[in-house]
Amino acid sequence: MTTPFPPSGVAASDVLGHIDRMQDEDIDWRDGRAFAYVYHGGEALESLLQRAYLAGFSTNGLSPSAFPSLARMEREVIEMVGDLLGCPSPAGSITSGGSESILLAVKTARDRLLERHPEVGRPRIVLPTSAHPAFSKAAHLLGMTTTRVPVDPAGLGADPEQMLAAVSDDTALVVASAPSYPHGVVDPVAELAGHALAREVPLHVDACVGGMLLPFARDLGRTIPDFDFAVPGVSSMSVDLHKFGYAAKGASLVLYRDPAYFAHQPFVFDDWSGGRYAAPNVAGTRPGGAIAAAWAALTHLGREGYLGLVSRALTASDAILAGIERTPGLHVLGSPHASLLAFGSDVHSLPAIAKDMRRRGWAMGLQGPPESIHLTVTAGHDRVAEALLADLRSACSADDATPSEQSPGYS
Ligand SMILES: *Cc1c(COP(=O)(O)O)cnc(C)c1O
């Protein structure tokens, strides 16, 4: 039977008890068991985020005049992250997440091209095969086309020459990732930006997962290729605060170097009985709690706090990477630049291993091609790296003991 509309209410304590029990089945992210989806910065930070979120709980970012507190926090977050990413006077918005940041960056690029070249029917996005599906979703929603260009098969980064060859007069936007989600590899942003500048096409750097990770990894001595606004030709960036910004869910940034370019983002409607309606984002009503919690995370942690969190994530991912390389039959794909990585196998069944690991309480994503298992390693994983590797070795041995289903004709 489907769920009937409740005839009468349920006591608050029972409601909370129900939610608690439903969550029993969820992955134990607090204990470092999720290698995607959750970025846990510890209990003290979580408690601060909850209090900040509650402080903004009923406020609405749609109205800067009713809620100047949110307008100010949003502006300060944009300026702080702009400073971190080499953009002294950034324009942009806090959005609900990476997909919305990307949708807006794509919309902005589309409208810039159509203003200059109204004859272009369906503006195009040129992007590497590793770029996030949010760009294809945006193209779908915005009446655009995409050309996905194969990555360099060895390093798994974007191939600038092939990407350049795909750029034509209908290209509204070229995309690079810093890093790509599947393999944690930073695309050659400087080379792509040089080409984009020469063709007068905007370049978007998708730093949804890396924007709050790579700058600190570099400060900690990692070799990180240039990826941000310090590179001339980078027009816009997306940076998720609810990933390595360790903020509450529902917070990302879209940033622009040039306010005149950003001017293509807002939607303004002047022919409504409700009066003039202006919204910079996809959302109308915007949860003030998410904005307040993002502001709280950046302000509370500061550079020192993020260096500590990133250092823990890198220590954990180094240990996991080394452990995978030592496990017979497994290999790491490409050369990950920070704490996201993927491993493949020539001997084991990766679907069987992912399933076995889920049974052991670990959530890690099966992906491909090339077929591999993805891990986003965060600060909370430093305590579980050895336990993860032990279970991974057991899962590989269990797979060895299971006869593989070979189709007839294979020798
Ligand atoms: C997570 C991610 C996105 C999408 O962000 P959501 O917040 O899930 O919408 C886009 N690009 C990259 C590289 C990501 O890691």
The ligand as an SDF file (V2000), in Angstrom:
LIG
                    3D

 15 15  0  0  0  0  0  0  0  0999 V2000
   30.1230   17.2420   -6.9940 C   0  0  0  0  0  0  0  0  0  0  0  0
   30.5750   17.7920   -8.2820 C   0  0  0  0  0  0  0  0  0  0  0  0
   29.6970   18.5220   -9.0960 C   0  0  0  0  0  0  0  0  0  0  0  0
   28.2140   18.6540   -8.7910 C   0  0  0  0  0  0  0  0  0  0  0  0
   27.9690   19.1810   -7.5340 O   0  0  0  0  0  0  0  0  0  0  0  0
   26.5800   18.8980   -6.7490 P   0  0  0  0  0  0  0  0  0  0  0  0
   26.7700   19.7040   -5.5080 O   0  0  0  0  0  0  0  0  0  0  0  0
   26.5080   17.4230   -6.5070 O   0  0  0  0  0  0  0  0  0  0  0  0
   25.4600   19.3750   -7.5940 O   0  0  0  0  0  0  0  0  0  0  0  0
   30.2160   19.0770  -10.2460 C   0  0  0  0  0  0  0  0  0  0  0  0
   31.5030   18.9210  -10.5840 N   0  0  0  0  0  0  0  0  0  0  0  0
   32.3810   18.2150   -9.8280 C   0  0  0  0  0  0  0  0  0  0  0  0
   33.8070   18.0770  -10.2610 C   0  0  0  0  0  0  0  0  0  0  0  0
   31.9380   17.6260   -8.6580 C   0  0  0  0  0  0  0  0  0  0  0  0
   32.7930   16.9060   -7.9090 O   0  0  0  0  0  0  0  0  0  0  0  0
  1  2  1  0
  2  3  1  0
  2 14  2  0
  3  4  1  0
  3 10  2  0
  4  5  1  0
  5  6  1  0
  6  7  2  0
  6  8  1  0
  6  9  1  0
 10 11  1  0
 11 12  2  0
 12 13  1  0
 12 14  1  0
 14 15  1  0
M  END
$$$$
